[in-house]
Amino acid sequence: MLQQRSKMAELKAEITEILYHYDPVRLAKLHAPKDEYAIEAGAIVSRLRDIDDLTSLRWMVYDVCKQYFSGATIPVSSDRRYRYIAEEIWEAWHEILNEAKK
């Protein structure tokens, strides 16, 4: 159980970096701290169990951004960044799942 928490903390940190890199709300552009997306990353991690495919993950990332930020500050749901964010999260998440199976 402790190892699982450690892996989820690792995944949260990786998702925080992914969000900061793609910067859907332009916080990095405003020179916000690198952990500025940590709360949103935690929300994403907590909802990953309900995700079965990349499209669902993309929509969930959009929903999390919409939940935590003003609608006027986030890109529209069709913005490509959500696809890139979802793809990288999907890859990181499945790497952790594969490690856990070993």
N, C-alpha and C positions, 0 to 999 in steps of 0.2 A: 504494500500500500504506500509506503514511504517513497519507493522508487517511482510509483505512478504519479504521486504528487510532484516529485522532482521533474519528471518528464513533462507534466502539464505546465509547470513553471517555466521550463525551457521553451515549450511551445508558445506560451504567452509572451515571453521575451522576443522570440523570433517574429511573432505576429506584430508586436509593437514596432520592430524594425521595418517590417514590410510596410506597415501603414505609414510610418514616417518617411520611408523612401518614396512611396507613391503619393503621399500627402493629399488625401482627398479633400481636406478642409483648409489646406494651405497654412498649416501651423508651422511646418519646417521652414517655409518661405519667410515666415515672420520671426525666424530664429528661436522658436520655442525649444525647450529642452527635449532631448532625444526620447524621453519617456512620456511625452505628452499624450501619446495614444495608448498608454498602458490600460486605462479603464476600459476603453473600447475593445482592446485585445482580450482582456479578461472576459468581457461579455461574449465575444466570439468563441473563445475556448469553451465557455459553459454551454453553448448551444451547438457545438459540433456533433454531439451524439445524435442529433436529430437530422443531420445532413447525409443524404445518400448520393448526391451527385454535384458536379461542379456548378451547374446552373443554380441549384438551390443555395449553394454556398455564396455565389455571387449576390443573390437577392438578400441573403441573410446579412452579408457585409453591408449592403446598402441600407437595410433596415436598422442595423446597429448605428450606422452613421446618422441616419435620420432621427433615431431615438435620442442620441447624445448631442447633436448639433442642430442649430436652426436650419430649417429647410432652405433658407436663402443662402446659407454658406456652403452647402454640400452640392457636389455636381449632380446632374440629373441621373436617373437610374441607368440610362443607356451609355453613360461615360465608360470608355474603354478601361480606365484605371480599375474599375471594379472587377473586370475580367482578369486583369493581371494580378491584382491582389488575391483574388480567389484561387487562381492557378498556383501561386506561390504558397498560399496557406495550405491548399490541398496537398501539395508535394511535401511540405514540412510535416503535416499531420500524418500522412501515410508513412513517412520515414519512421516516425515515432511508433506508429502502430506495428510496423514490421519489426522494429527493434524489440518491442514488447513480446512478440511471438517467439523470439529466439530463446 
